[in-house]
């Protein structure tokens, strides 16, 4: 393994840069996937909250109509 580190053919720097590129791209891809999933769940939560509010308002209106 040490002969590879002492190799003077210039392979170590491109290999290190390639490894850094792969790690960075995988990190960015993971982060983007997480953000997309989080945005989806957040929008679903907001739509469910709005639907719940509408159903509660409808229930209150029906209750008021029955009382009259």
C-alpha atoms as one frame of an Amber mdcrd trajectory, in Angstrom:
protein
   0.000   0.000   0.000   2.834   2.413   0.739   4.298   1.996  -2.742   1.058
   3.480  -4.117   1.434   6.532  -1.861   5.033   6.974  -2.996   4.076   6.540
  -6.635   5.308   9.530  -8.612   3.236   8.898 -11.730   0.633  11.418 -10.582
  -2.169   8.961  -9.907  -2.817   9.857  -6.278  -4.080  13.415  -6.845  -6.603
  12.553  -9.601  -7.771   9.532  -7.588  -8.267  11.721  -4.508 -10.126  14.323
  -6.559 -12.326  11.624  -8.102 -13.119  10.214  -4.668 -13.927  13.719  -3.399
 -16.202  14.295  -6.386 -18.042  11.015  -5.808 -18.498  11.739  -2.106 -19.722
  15.290  -2.760 -22.162  14.190  -5.460 -23.588  11.450  -3.262 -23.934  13.903
  -0.376 -25.705  16.435  -2.598 -27.991  13.749  -4.030 -28.899  12.526  -0.551
 -29.570  16.076   0.625 -31.714  16.855  -2.417 -33.741  13.673  -1.940 -34.276
  14.497   1.740 -35.376  18.048   0.947 -37.796  16.821  -1.698 -39.297  14.283
   0.685 -39.552  16.887   3.451 -41.285  19.364   1.113 -43.758  16.674   0.077
 -44.624  15.800   3.678 -44.871  19.492   4.576 -47.288  20.205   1.733 -49.368
  17.139   2.645 -49.552  18.353   6.233 -50.693  21.813   5.142 -53.347  20.401
   2.810 -54.628  18.066   5.532 -54.815  20.938   8.013 -56.787  23.016   5.492
 -59.129  20.101   4.772 -59.694  19.625   8.501 -60.502  23.299   8.962 -62.998
  23.144   6.091 -64.674  20.047   7.569 -64.935  21.674  10.994 -66.486  24.784
   9.429 -68.974  22.622   7.517 -69.840  20.758  10.698 -70.418  24.042  12.548
 -72.639  25.321   9.729 -74.733  22.134   9.756 -75.018  22.320  13.541 -76.181
  25.935  13.327 -78.737  25.048  10.632 -80.158  22.243  12.782 -80.505  24.536
  15.791 -82.673  26.994  13.872
